């Protein structure tokens, strides 16, 4: 599976600005006191409101002051949340929103259903993968961007949406009247057996139901014969601290430390420990991590690594080790403010030191290629004495780079330039036609040379110039991507994933370890213990 740089965006924050009291003690205040500074601020704001060349609403000035205050903290995670941002955060952490229950993307200028979510209104109505939503409540959706489509399709539970859908193989458009409901976004994105003994579970985010969903998934897989688990935390941006602790709690013993927080406020410094016996003590676990593994997901990876409960495979994690507290300020506003830093059980800080977001992205890109900038001198030890490195993020026990583009494939992508969406549309349109024609009957179908030729023909027909030499170097990449997309539309997301895992070198390495391990101790023996550096 070709490497994609996942841009990880973690920006949430809330703080109250007390607007009363600015006029207190205007007289007889000591020079430089907080009261004098408050008066100074009030004077500046009044003059800007009265005399600035452009008229600015006073409410907007206060909003600018709040934004400026938080900006000067130089902390991207401390932000004031306006209504849209606050509601988005609520949805992300609760895993719930009002809507129809469909994953969508834009293809050929139309909103296309990637997949209906199980047990949702869209699922019950019979909406299928590959359907194109061409009208919503008598309004054409042609040309809609994804953010608008998401906004329009969501709504209050109980409200009705009338969808007109174009489906391949059916001449007339179909009409569906669907009642919106509260949609629960599953934290466990995918759960399946990869073979007769190795299970796979991907955690897409750490939300309110993560521990409960993970418990259900592991129980089901063990009942079906799972003997080892690949626990995929790649590109998991994290979420709730209490759920990061609850997930770790599933695999640790009572009394073992999960994470420690250290801050300035009286209640910000705390050590969190496991409280319940683990349910699957003999289950070997391989954790997959990468630069998109952040926040609460790093807590999980760090706790399992430090207690030698799991082996971490992949590349170094994001390094977001700051604790935010959320205050709801009225019904639609909030402040998420950094109040502490967190540390793994061995004492490692999770927070990666960087000058700014661009610097952090550069560090992650280097780390993914084995050029981590975190100093090796920061040495810590796991429960069994294995060496782990500190200084920011979780560094894997077994470093495995993701699959990357070849030189020829990079040349093809550069040639596409801003026409990449045209390529996506050509590929998706052809995949949908393959579904309509019923030509793909075996989930393990082979993408033929003729199928690749057809994608290239459609691309050129849309005005994209592709030289023969560039096309020749990209044929494997096009075949691979067409195979994924056709598998999704014709069969299912799980069939698509099974095709992808064959090209995913990190999963293949994890699978090799999981197949050999018969116990957690067995798994540890498969990873070389790093010797401690000599002391001077």
N, C-alpha and C positions, 0 to 999 in steps of 0.2 A: 504494500500500500504506500503510495507516494507520500513523501513528507509534506505536510502543510504546516506552515508557521501559524500557530494559533495565537492570535492576539488575545491576551488575557486582560480583561478590563475589570478591576475591582474598585469602584468608587461609590461609597455610601456614607452619609454622615448627617448628624443632627445636633444643634446647640441652641439654647435659648438666649435671646438678646433682651436684657432688661432695659426697656426704654424709659421707665420711670426713674426719677432720682437725679437726672442730669442737672436740675436747677438747685439741688441742695447745696447749701454752704458755698454760695458764690462769693461770699465775703469771708475774709479772715481764714482762708485756707492756707496751710503751709506750702511754700514753693515746692513744686515737683510732686505734690501729693496726688493720690488717685483722684481726689475730688477736682483738683485743678486740671488734670488731664481730661476728666469727664467734661468739665466746662469748656476746655479748649475744643474738644470734639463737637460739642453742641454749637459753639460759635462757628466753627468751620462749616458744619452742615447747614446752619441757618443762612450763611452768606452764599453758599453754593445754591441753595434753594431760591434765594432772592435775587442774586445778581449774575449767575452763570449765563453765558450768551445764549444757551439753549434751555428751554423750559424742561425741567425734570420733575416728575411727580415725587412728592416727599416720601411716599411709600417705596418708590423705586430707589431713592437715595439710601434708605435704611437697608434695603436688600443688597445694594452695592457695598455698603459698609460691612454687612455680614460676610459677603463673599470675599471682600478684601482681608478681613480678619483671618478667615480660615486659610486663605491663600498664603498668608505670611507665615503660617505654621510649616509650610513646605512639606506637607503630608498629604499625598493624594487620596488617602483613605478617610480623612476628616472633611466632610462636606455637608452643606445644608441641602436638604432634599425638598424640592418643590413638589407639587401634587403628583405629576406624572412619574417623577423619579421615586417618590415615596411609595406610590402604588406598585411600581415595578419591583422595588425592593421587597415589599410585602409578598408579592407573588413568588419571588425567587426563594424567600426563606420559608414561606408556608407551603409552597408547591401547589398553590391553588389559584384559579382565576375563573371568571365567568365566561363561557364560550361554548364552542361546538365540539372541540376535541380532535383537531386535525393538525398535522404538520404540513406546512406548505412551503413552496418556493416559486420563484418566477421563472417560467420557461416559455419561450416564444411570445413574450409579451402578455402571457395569461397566468393567473394564479393556478398553480398545479399542485395537486394533493400528493405529498410524499408518502404519507401514511395516515389513516385514521387511528386514533388511540383506542385501545380495547376498552369496551364497556363505557363508551361515551355516546352522546346523541348522534354524532356523525357515524360512528360504528353501527349503532342500532338502525340508523336510517338506510344503511347500505352504500354509503359513499366509499369509493375504492381508490387505491393507489393508482395514480395516473390520470384521475379525473381532472378536467379543467373547469374551474369555476368562472363562467363567462358573464354571469349577472348575479348581483346580490340585491334583493328587494327592488327589482326593476331598474337597477343602475348597472350599466356595463362596467366590468372590471378591467377592460382592456387598458394596458399601459400602467396599471397600478404598481407602485413599488411595494416591497414586502412589508415595510413598516405601516403603510396605510392599510394594506390587506389585513394585517394582524389587528389593527385598531378597529376596523369596521366589522370584522368577524366576531370579535369579542363583544361582550355586553352583559347586562344584568341577567342572572339566572331566571328563567321563566319567560324571557322575551323570545320572540320568534324571528328566525331568519329564513327567507325564501331564496334558495340557491337554484340557479339554472346551470346545468352541468353538461359539458361536452365529453362524451366517453367514446374511446376508440372502438370501432366496430359497430356503433349504433348511429344511424343517420340522424335521427331527431334528438334535439337536446332534451335532457331529463330535468324535471323539476322536483326539488326536495324541499319540504317545509319542516324545518328542524327547530326544536325548542332548546334554547341555550340552558346549560346547567352548570353547576360548580364542577370544574374540571380539576382533577388531581394529577399533577405532573409527577410521574414516578421518579423517585431518586435512583432506583435500580433501573438503568437503561436497558440492559440486556442480561439475560440469565439462561445458560444452556450448558449441556454436556458437549465437550469437544471430541471425546471418544468414550470408551466404556469405563474410564476411571477418572478423567480430569474434567472438572467443572470450570466454568468461566462466568464471572459476574463483573459487570461494569457499573460503577457508581458515578452518575453524571453530575450530581451536586450533593452537598450535605445539607439537607433540609429537615423539616420537623419529623418526617416519617422514615428517615434513612435507616435507623437501627431496626425498626420493626420490619421494613421491607427486606432488609438484608437477612434478618432471621428467617423470614418466610422462604426466601430464595435458597438459602443454604439448606434448610430443612428439606425442601422439595428435591434438591439435587442429591443430597445424601440418601434420600429414600429411593432415588433412581440409580444409586450405585457410585456416587462420587467418592473418590478416595483422596484426591488432592484438589486444591483450588487455586486458580489464577484470578487474583483480585485486581481489576484494572482501575487505577485511579488517574490514568492519563487524562489531561485536559479537564479534570475536575477542579473548578475554581474555588471549592470549599463552600463555606456557609456558616452554619450555626456552631458555636463552640460546644454547646451542651450535646449536640448530636455527634460531633467529632469524638467527644469523650465516650458517648454511649456506644458508638460503633467500635471503638478500641476496646471497650469493656467486654464486648462479645468474645474477645480472643485472649484476654489476660486473666490473671489470677487475682483473687481478693487482696487488696493492700498494695498491689503494684502501682507505681506512679504512671499516670497517663501523660500529663503535661503540667507545667508550672507557669503561672503568670506573675509578672513583677511590674508594679506600677507605683505611682506617687500617692494616689488616693488610698484611704485606709482599707477599703475592701478590694483593692486591685491586685494585691499580692496574695496568691493562693496556690496550693498544690492539690491537684485533682487526682484521686486514686480510684482504682478499680473497686467495685463494690459487690460484684456477683461472680460466682464460679463460672468459668467458660463452659460452653455446651459441647464444643468439638475440640478437646485438648489434643487429640492425635491427628488432627487434620493438617497436613503440610500446606503452607500458604506462600505463594509467590505474588508479591505486589508489583504491579507495573506502574512506573512513574515517569514523568517528563517535565519539561519546562512549563507546561500548563497545569501541573498539579500544584495547588496553592492553598494557603490558609488552613481551614479545618482538615482538608485532605492531607496536608503535610503533617498535621498532628497525628493522624492515624498511621501514616507511613513511618514517622519517627518513633512512635511508641512501640509499634510492632518490631521495628528494626532494633531498637535499643534493648528490648527484652528478648531478642533472638527468637521471636515468635514467627517471623516471616523473613524471607529474603527479598530484597528490593532489586528489581531489574529495570534497566532503561537508562535515562539520563537525569542529571540533577534537576531538582524541583525549583519552582518559581522563587521561593524565599520571601513569603509574605507572613511575617511572624509578629504582626501587631494586632492587639485586641481592640475591637471597637465596641463601644456601648451605644445603644440606640435609644434616643428619647423621642417620643411622639409629641409634637408641639401642635396641639389642635388636631382636627380631623384629617388634615391633608398635608401637614408639614412634619418634617423630622430632622434630627441631627444625629449623625453617626460620628462619634468622636473617639480617636485613639486614646485609650486610657492605660494600656499596659503592653508589655512584650511577653511572648511566651517562649518556653524552653522545653526541650525534650527531656525524658527521664535521665539521660546521661549528662545533662547540663548544656547541651548545644543550643545556641540561639537559632531560631528558624529565619529571622529577618536577614535578608541579604543587603549588605551595605552598597548603596549606589548614589550617585549624584542627582539623578533624575530618572524619569521613566525610560528615556531613550538609552541611558547608560545601562539600566537593568535589562532592557531588551537585547542590547549588545552583549552583555554578560551571558544571557541565556543562550543566544545564538552560538557563542563561543563554547559554552558548556556542552551544548548538544553535539558538538564536533570533537569533544574530548579536550577542550582547552579552557577548563574551568578556572576562573580568576580567584576563587576562594583559596586562601593560603593553606597549604598542607600542614603547616606547623600546629594548627589547632587540633590536637588529638584528644579523642574521648574513647571510652570503652563501653561495650555492651555488657550485659550480665555475664556472658561467657568469655569475656575478655577480648572479643574481636575489636579491631580498630575501626572507628568511624570518625569522619572529619567534620569539624564544626565551621562556623563562620558565616553560615547562611544557607538556607535550603537543606534538603535531604539528598545526600549523595548516594547513589545506588551501590549495592554490594557487587553487582555485576553490570558493568557499563556496556550498553548495547546501543549503537547509533540507530536512528530510524532509517528506513529506505530513503534514498535521495534521488533526485533527477540526474540522469546521465547528461553529458555535455550536449549530445544531440537533442535530448528532450528539452533542455533549457533553451536551446536555439529555437525550437518550435514554439515554446511559450513566449519568448521574446518577440518572435515574428508575429504572434497573435496580438500582442500589445493590448490595446483597449478593446479588441474584438474577442476577448476571451468569452464574454457572455454569448456571442454568436456561435462559438464552438460548442458551448454547453447546450444551447438551443438545438443545434443540428444533431448533436448526439442524443439528446433526450427525445426529440421528435422521431428519430429513427428507432430508438428503443421502444417507444409507444407503438409504432407501426409493427414492429416485430411481435409485440404482444397481441395486437389486433389480428395479425395474420396467423397466429397460432403456430409459428414455425419453431418455437423453442419449447420443447417438451421435457427435456432432461435438465435438472438443476445444474449439472456439471457440463453444460453445453460448451462447445469451443467457439470462440470468435474467429471466424474465417477471414482470409485475406480479402474476400469479396465484401465482407461486412465493413472492414476498415476502409476499403476503397469507396464504399457508399458514404461513409461519414465525410471523407475528404471531398467527394463530389459535391455533397450538400454544402460543405463549408465554402468551396470555391463558387458554387452557384449563388451564394449570399454575398459575393464580392470580396471575399478574403483571399488574397494571393498567397499560395503555398507552393514553393518551389519543389521539384521532384526530390532533390537531395534532402531538403528539410523534412519532407513528408516521410522519406525512407527512414530517417533517424527517429521519427516519432511513432512509427507503426506499433511497436510493442506497447507504448504508453496509451495510445488511442484504443487498442484492443482491450487493454486492462480496464480502462475507465468505462468503455462501452459494456464490457462484461459485468461490471458492478451495477451499472444503471439498469441494464436489461434484467438482471437477476432480481433487482428490487421491484420493478414494475410487473414482471411476469410471475414471479414466485412470492418472495417476501423479504423483509429486512433481514431475517435470520439467514436466508440463502445468500443474500448479498454479503453479509458479514463473513460467512464461511468461505466465500471466494476471496475476500479481502485478507483473511488471516493467513492464507497461504503465501501472501506477499508481505506479511508483517513480520520482520525479522525479530522484533522484540517479543511478540507473542510466540514465535517459533522457539526462541531461546527459553522462554518461561515454560513452554510446553515440554521441552526436553528435560528440564529440571523436575517438573511436576510428575512426569511419567516415571522417573527413577526413584523418587522419594516415597518411602513407605511410612515415614513418620517425620515430625518436625526436626528431630535430631538428625535423621537421614538427610534431610534437605540442607541443614547447616554444613554437613560434612562435604557436600558437593561444591561449596564455595570456599576458596582458599582463604585462610586467616591471614590478614595483613600483619606483618611483624611491626612492632613499635619502633619508631626511629631512634637511633642512638642518642643518648644525652651527652652534651658537651660538659 
